Amino acid sequence: MDFARFLDLLANKRLWFNRLDRLHDPREGLLTDREYASQSMRLDGRAASVEKSRSLTFVNCWQQDDRESMAMWDLYGADACGIATRSTIGSLKAAVASTWIPIYISRVKYIDWTQHEGDTENLIGMCVRKTDGYRHESEVRLIVGDTVPEPFPVLSEETPRGAPVDCERIARDVLTALAGFLPSCDFTTVDSRQLVLEAIVECQYRERLRNTPPGIRVSVDRSALIKEVVVGPKAQPWVLDLARNIVKRYDLSVKVRPSELSAPRSRPE
């Protein structure tokens, strides 16, 4: 993490959770190729509703490994001001135990994205899997989010009463409005009722997306969470000293050390 996130964790006792659809991997929370091929055949629109649920899911990511990875420092270490906190699975659970919202924890499963099938009834399971190309991350995640996709809306069967309605004019207006939500739809072949339902879902999704933040902060017990603090390999010595002073100021009795990949302080003759 960068130094600002580290300070936020210490000062405010909060962990940052990114919204799933804003992570680097564009497949986060989506159906695999094989799953989408089968789910998109359904008439209830489940494929779209399942995939859109990822915008209500937030994750905090950790790497599980015995040794440091320079690739991970380069990707997530914020260059010269990178900080890593070390913890354990048990400590992660203890740190969020008193949080008022449900938090799930799981190792990420790495799969063949073209062939895998089977997690579509478990939205949490869909949030803790990635394509094999990310296996080097060896990731563990904390997850906050819905476990059930939003229900597909059902239109009322009641016929409105009142003055005669100009159906032809309304139909033109409706089709014009729907075209803005479904630009790739062929209006000559689609079922009109299904078209309206899909447009309602799309409208609700867009409104929800506008009101959903890019991430959330979740209160944690920092003393239970942090077992060691590691300063990135590209950091200058003063960053290490600053990290030690800050940890001391917040009364944390944990070791603060430089990365094992840092350059030696002195070089042999």
C-alpha positions as CSV (number, residue, x, y, z in Angstrom):
1,M,0.0,0.0,0.0
2,D,1.1,3.6,-0.3
3,F,2.0,5.7,2.8
4,A,-1.4,7.5,2.8
5,R,-3.3,4.2,3.2
6,F,-0.9,3.1,5.9
7,L,-1.5,6.3,7.8
8,D,-5.3,5.9,7.4
9,L,-5.0,2.4,8.8
10,L,-3.1,3.5,11.8
11,A,-4.9,6.8,12.5
12,N,-8.4,5.8,11.8
13,K,-8.3,2.1,12.3
14,R,-9.8,1.4,8.9
15,L,-9.0,-0.8,5.9
16,W,-9.7,0.3,2.4
17,F,-11.8,-2.1,0.3
18,N,-11.8,-1.5,-3.5
19,R,-15.0,-1.9,-5.6
20,L,-14.6,-5.2,-7.5
21,D,-15.3,-3.8,-10.9
22,R,-12.5,-1.1,-10.4
23,L,-9.6,-3.6,-10.0
24,H,-7.0,-4.1,-12.6
25,D,-8.3,-7.5,-13.8
26,P,-11.3,-6.8,-16.2
27,R,-12.7,-10.3,-15.5
28,E,-13.3,-9.7,-11.7
29,G,-16.7,-11.0,-10.7
30,L,-17.7,-12.0,-14.2
31,L,-18.9,-15.3,-15.6
32,T,-16.2,-17.4,-17.3
33,D,-16.5,-18.0,-21.1
34,R,-18.2,-21.3,-20.6
35,E,-20.6,-20.1,-17.9
36,Y,-21.6,-17.1,-20.0
37,A,-22.3,-19.3,-23.0
38,S,-24.8,-21.3,-20.9
39,Q,-26.3,-18.6,-18.7
40,S,-26.9,-16.2,-21.5
41,M,-29.4,-18.7,-23.0
42,R,-31.7,-18.2,-20.0
43,L,-34.7,-15.9,-20.6
44,D,-34.7,-14.5,-17.0
45,G,-31.7,-12.3,-17.6
46,R,-29.7,-13.9,-14.8
47,A,-26.3,-13.6,-16.7
48,A,-26.6,-9.9,-16.8
49,S,-27.9,-9.5,-13.2
50,V,-25.2,-11.8,-11.8
51,E,-22.4,-9.9,-13.5
52,K,-23.7,-6.5,-12.5
53,S,-23.8,-7.5,-8.9
54,R,-20.0,-7.1,-8.8
55,S,-20.4,-3.3,-8.6
56,L,-21.8,-3.8,-5.1
57,T,-18.9,-6.0,-4.0
58,F,-15.8,-4.6,-2.2
59,V,-12.5,-6.5,-1.6
60,N,-9.3,-6.0,0.4
61,C,-6.4,-8.0,-1.0
62,W,-3.4,-9.7,0.6
63,Q,-0.7,-11.9,-0.7
64,Q,0.0,-15.2,1.0
65,D,3.6,-16.2,0.6
66,D,6.7,-16.9,2.7
67,R,8.9,-14.7,0.7
68,E,8.7,-11.2,-0.8
69,S,8.1,-10.7,-4.5
70,M,9.8,-7.9,-6.4
71,A,7.0,-8.1,-9.0
72,M,4.4,-7.5,-6.3
73,W,6.4,-4.5,-4.9
74,D,6.6,-3.1,-8.4
75,L,2.8,-3.6,-9.0
76,Y,1.4,-2.5,-5.6
77,G,4.3,-1.0,-3.7
78,A,3.8,2.7,-4.6
79,D,7.5,3.0,-5.8
80,A,9.6,4.8,-3.2
81,C,6.9,5.1,-0.5
82,G,5.5,1.5,-0.4
83,I,4.5,-0.2,2.8
84,A,3.5,-3.7,3.5
85,T,1.8,-5.0,6.6
86,R,2.2,-8.7,7.5
87,S,-0.5,-10.6,9.2
88,T,-2.0,-14.1,9.5
89,I,-5.4,-15.6,8.5
90,G,-6.3,-15.9,12.2
91,S,-5.3,-12.2,12.7
92,L,-7.4,-11.1,9.8
93,K,-10.4,-12.8,11.2
94,A,-9.8,-11.4,14.6
95,A,-9.3,-7.9,13.3
96,V,-12.7,-7.7,11.6
97,A,-14.6,-9.9,14.1
98,S,-16.5,-6.9,15.7
99,T,-17.3,-5.2,12.4
100,W,-21.1,-4.7,12.0
101,I,-21.2,-5.8,8.3
102,P,-20.6,-9.4,7.2
103,I,-17.0,-9.9,6.0
104,Y,-15.9,-13.1,4.2
105,I,-12.4,-14.3,3.8
106,S,-11.1,-16.7,1.2
107,R,-8.0,-17.7,-0.8
108,V,-8.3,-16.8,-4.5
109,K,-8.7,-19.7,-6.9
110,Y,-6.8,-19.5,-10.2
111,I,-8.6,-21.1,-13.1
112,D,-8.7,-21.7,-16.9
113,W,-11.1,-18.9,-17.8
114,T,-12.1,-20.6,-21.1
115,Q,-13.0,-23.9,-19.6
116,H,-14.0,-23.4,-15.9
117,E,-17.7,-23.8,-15.0
118,G,-19.6,-24.1,-11.7
119,D,-19.6,-21.1,-9.4
120,T,-22.6,-19.2,-10.8
121,E,-24.9,-20.0,-7.8
122,N,-22.2,-18.6,-5.4
123,L,-21.5,-14.9,-5.9
124,I,-18.8,-14.9,-3.2
125,G,-17.2,-17.7,-5.1
126,M,-17.2,-15.7,-8.3
127,C,-15.4,-12.9,-6.4
128,V,-12.5,-15.1,-5.3
129,R,-11.4,-16.5,-8.6
130,K,-9.0,-15.2,-11.3
131,T,-7.5,-16.4,-14.5
132,D,-4.3,-18.5,-14.3
133,G,-2.3,-15.5,-15.4
134,Y,-2.6,-14.0,-11.9
135,R,-1.4,-17.1,-10.1
136,H,1.8,-15.2,-9.0
137,E,-0.3,-13.0,-6.7
138,S,-1.1,-16.0,-4.4
139,E,-4.0,-13.8,-3.1
140,V,-6.2,-13.9,0.0
141,R,-9.2,-11.6,0.1
142,L,-11.6,-10.0,2.5
143,I,-14.9,-9.5,0.8
144,V,-17.9,-7.2,1.6
145,G,-20.9,-7.5,-0.7
146,D,-24.3,-9.0,-1.6
147,T,-24.5,-12.8,-1.9
148,V,-27.7,-12.7,-4.0
149,P,-28.2,-10.8,-7.2
150,E,-30.9,-8.3,-7.5
151,P,-34.3,-9.9,-8.4
152,F,-35.4,-9.5,-12.0
153,P,-38.4,-7.1,-12.0
154,V,-41.9,-8.3,-12.8
155,L,-44.4,-6.0,-14.5
156,S,-47.9,-5.7,-13.1
157,E,-50.6,-7.6,-15.1
158,E,-53.3,-5.0,-14.2
159,T,-54.6,-3.0,-17.1
160,P,-54.7,0.8,-16.4
161,R,-58.1,2.5,-16.6
162,G,-59.0,5.9,-17.8
163,A,-59.2,7.9,-21.0
164,P,-58.3,6.2,-24.3
165,V,-54.6,6.0,-25.0
166,D,-52.7,6.8,-28.2
167,C,-50.9,3.5,-28.3
168,E,-49.1,4.2,-31.6
169,R,-47.6,7.4,-30.2
170,I,-46.6,5.8,-26.9
171,A,-45.0,2.9,-28.7
172,R,-42.8,5.2,-30.7
173,D,-41.8,7.1,-27.6
174,V,-41.1,3.9,-25.7
175,L,-39.0,2.5,-28.5
176,T,-37.0,5.7,-28.8
177,A,-36.3,5.7,-25.0
178,L,-35.4,2.0,-25.0
179,A,-32.9,2.5,-27.9
180,G,-30.8,4.7,-25.6
181,F,-30.5,1.9,-23.0
182,L,-30.1,-1.0,-25.5
183,P,-28.3,0.4,-28.5
184,S,-27.3,-3.0,-29.9
185,C,-30.8,-4.5,-29.6
186,D,-32.8,-5.6,-32.7
187,F,-36.2,-4.2,-32.0
188,T,-37.8,-6.2,-34.9
189,T,-37.2,-9.6,-33.3
190,V,-37.1,-9.1,-29.5
191,D,-40.1,-9.8,-27.3
192,S,-41.5,-6.5,-26.2
193,R,-42.2,-7.4,-22.6
194,Q,-38.7,-8.8,-22.2
195,L,-37.4,-5.6,-23.8
196,V,-39.1,-3.4,-21.2
197,L,-37.9,-5.6,-18.3
198,E,-34.3,-5.4,-19.5
199,A,-34.5,-1.7,-19.9
200,I,-35.8,-1.3,-16.3
201,V,-32.9,-3.4,-15.0
202,E,-30.4,-1.4,-17.0
203,C,-31.9,1.9,-15.8
204,Q,-31.8,0.7,-12.2
205,Y,-28.2,-0.5,-12.6
206,R,-27.0,2.8,-14.0
207,E,-28.6,4.7,-11.2
208,R,-27.1,2.4,-8.6
209,L,-23.7,2.6,-10.2
210,R,-23.8,6.4,-10.0
211,N,-24.5,6.2,-6.2
212,T,-21.9,3.5,-5.4
213,P,-18.5,4.7,-4.2
214,P,-15.3,3.4,-5.7
215,G,-14.4,1.9,-2.4
216,I,-15.3,1.8,1.3
217,R,-13.4,1.9,4.6
218,V,-14.1,-0.8,7.2
219,S,-13.2,-0.4,10.8
220,V,-10.6,-3.0,12.1
221,D,-8.6,-3.8,15.2
222,R,-5.2,-2.6,14.0
223,S,-3.4,-4.3,17.0
224,A,-4.9,-7.6,16.1
225,L,-4.3,-7.1,12.4
226,I,-0.7,-5.9,12.1
227,K,2.1,-8.3,13.1
228,E,5.0,-6.6,11.2
229,V,5.5,-3.6,9.0
230,V,7.8,-3.8,5.9
231,V,9.1,-0.8,4.0
232,G,9.5,-1.2,0.3
233,P,12.8,-2.0,-1.4
234,K,12.9,1.3,-3.3
235,A,12.4,3.5,-0.2
236,Q,15.1,5.8,1.1
237,P,16.4,5.3,4.7
238,W,14.4,8.3,6.0
239,V,11.1,6.5,5.0
240,L,12.1,3.6,7.2
241,D,12.8,5.9,10.1
242,L,9.5,7.8,9.5
243,A,7.6,4.5,9.5
244,R,9.2,3.5,12.8
245,N,8.3,6.8,14.4
246,I,4.7,6.7,13.2
247,V,4.2,3.1,14.5
248,K,5.7,4.1,17.8
249,R,3.4,7.2,18.0
250,Y,0.3,5.0,17.6
251,D,1.5,2.6,20.4
252,L,1.9,-0.5,18.2
253,S,4.4,-3.0,19.4
254,V,5.4,-4.4,16.1
255,K,8.7,-4.7,14.2
256,V,9.3,-2.2,11.4
257,R,12.0,-3.4,9.0
258,P,13.2,-2.8,5.4
259,S,12.3,-5.2,2.6
260,E,14.5,-8.2,2.3
261,L,15.0,-7.1,-1.3
262,S,16.4,-3.7,-0.4
263,A,19.9,-2.7,-1.5
264,P,22.6,-3.3,1.2
265,R,23.4,-0.3,3.3
266,S,27.1,-0.8,2.6
267,R,28.8,-2.4,-0.3
268,P,31.9,-4.7,-0.2
269,E,35.1,-3.2,-1.4
